[in-house]
């Protein structure tokens, strides 16, 4: 092996994490090709929730704050969707999205929610978030735009232009303000994700040449928004 040590620990990336709303020892992780794993002892041991999941690429994960038995998973490995020049998609390993899966029994069984647009379209997911006041309201950032449900996934509505959105964050403490980002544009919603407006004019440095933006907020100071471009 030419002097290189090969590690055999781990199964690859774990891209998404979600926490039980009341039990600090119960944590869920989503992976790009191995489904969802759960720990009930603070990470000492993990077991998979894959037996009834029809898509193993997980790009968004929400454990409902209102009922921890309700779990949503946005499918499709967006982080590997770099086009034909990327290793994953170039060798046909890409995991496209089939929409949002939902469990109402803590992950024992899963069902597909309503389609995100045309079911035959190729698309991937990036982020899934839940309203802090309405547990049935969720927003999904995908390569086709941002989708919103107000009924727990019984229906989804495309609320933005058909652009690739990488990130979403709800303003801490707010019932209506949501932040979103594409490759090079920062958006704000003032109506709980019903619509989004371009707010690049708020920035004092240009980000037009960016290829991806990540967002972060903090409940320690809700007026702070961080953009990593």
N, C-alpha and C positions, 0 to 999 in steps of 0.2 A: 504493500500500500504506500510505498515511497515515503514512509515516515509519518504519514497522517493517521490520526486515530479517528475511527468512525464510531460515533455514538449510536447506540441502538435504543436509547430511552426516548419515550414520547411517540406520538402518532402524527405529529405535524402541527400546523397552526391551530390555535384556538382563538378565533377572531372576535367573538361576542360573549358578553357576560351579563347575567341578570340575577338579581338578588331577591330572595323571599322577603315580602314586606314586613314580616314580624319576627322571623327566626333567622338570626345572624349566621347560624351554622348551615343553612340550606342555600346552596348557590347552584346556578345553572350556567353552562357554557355551550356556545354554538360553534361548530367547526365547519370549514369549507367543504369537507367531503366525508365526514364521519358522523353527522347528525348532532344530537344534543346529549350532553352528559349532566349528571346531577350528583351533588354530594349533600349529605345530611349531617356530616360531622366536621364541617369547616374545612373540607378539602383533603382530609386524611385518606378517604376512599371515594371513588367515583363509580357510578354505573350508568349505562346508556339507556336512553329512552327511545331507541330506534325501531323497536319491533313493528310499530304501526306507522312509521313515517315514510311516505312515498318519495321524499326528496331529501338527500343527505347533505346538500349544500345549504348552510344556514347563514344568512347575512343580517338578520335582525331578530331580536329576542326580547319579549316582554312578558313578565310575570305580573298579573294584574294586582294592583295595590288594594283593590276591593275584595278580591277572592283569589288566594294563591293557587287554587286548583285550576284557574283559567290561565292558560299560557298561549301566547301567539308566537309563531315563528315565520319570519319572512324568508323565503327560499331564494336560491340562486346566488352563486359565489361571485359577487361583484368585484371583490378585491383582486381577482385573477383575470378579470375581463379587460385585457390590455390590447386586444386585437391580435391579428395573425402573427405579429412580431413578438408577442409575449410567449413564454415557454408553455404555459398551461393551455391557452387557447390554440396556439400554433400546433400543438400535438393532440388537439381534440380532447383535452381533459376537462374542458369547461363544463361547469354545472349550471345550466340555465334555470330560471325561476319558473315555478308552476303556480306562484301566488303565495298567499298567506295561509298557513296551517293553524288550526286551533284545537286545543285540548281543554276539556272541562273537568277532567278527573286527575289533574296533576301530572299529566304526561303519559298515562297508561294507554290511552287511545287518542287518535288524532283524526280530524276531518278537514277537508279543504274548504276555506271560506269562498265567497263569491269571486269570480275571476277579476283580475286586474286588467281590464280592457280585453282585447282580442286574445283568446286563449292560444292561438297558433303563433303569436309573435314571439321572437326570441328576445328575452330581456333578462336582466339580473337585478338583484336587490342590494341595498347598501345600509339602510337604517330604518328601524321601526320604533316609534315612540307612542306613549299613551297620554291622553289628557289627564292633568292632575285633579280635575273635578268631575269628569264624566268617564267612567271606566270603559264604556262602549265606544268611545271616540279614540281612534288611532290614526296616525299618519305614517305612510310608507314612502321612503325615498328610493327610487328605482332608476334604471337607465331610460325609462319612458316618461319620467316626471314624478311628481308627488301625488299619491292617492290618499283619499280620506274616507274613513268609514265612521258613521255616527251610530251604528247599530250592531257593533261587535262583529263586523265582517259579513253581515247578510248582504250588503252591497258596498261597492267602492266607487268613488267619483274621482276622476282626474282633475285636480284643481290648479295645475300649472301647465305651461307650455310643455310640449314633449321634448324635454331636455334631460340630460343626465344629472341627477341630483345626488350628491355624495353624502350629505350630512343634514341632520335636523336636530334642533334643541329647543325645548320649551323653556321660556324664561322662568326662573325659579320664583314662585309666589304669584305668578300671573295666571289669569284664567283665559287670556286672549292672545298674548304675544308669543310668536314662534319665530325662530331663526332658521334659515336654510341656506345651502350653498351648492353651487355647481362647480365646474372646473375653475372659473374665474369671476364669479358673480356672487355677491352677498345679498340675500333677500330677507325681508321682514314681513310677517303676517300680523295684522292687528285684529283679526277675526277668528282666532283659534284654528288657523290653517285652512280657512275657506278660500283665501286668495293670498297671493304673495306679490310684493313689489320690490323691484330692483333698488338696492340702497348702496350701490358702489359710490355714490356721491357723498356718502357719510364718511368715507375713508380719505385720509390725507396722503396716502401713497397709492399708486396704481397697482392693481392686481390682474390686469387684463391678460397678461401673458402666463398666468398660472395654469397648471394642469390638474390640480385638485385642491380643494379647500376643506380643512377639518375645523370644526367648531367646538368650543367649550364654554360652559357657564358655571357659576358657583353660587350656591345659596348663601355663602358668606357675604357676598355682595352682588345682589341680583342685577345691578346696573352694569356689571362688567361682562363683556363678551370678548372671547379670544378667537382670532382667526389665524390658522396655521396654513399658509398658502405655499 
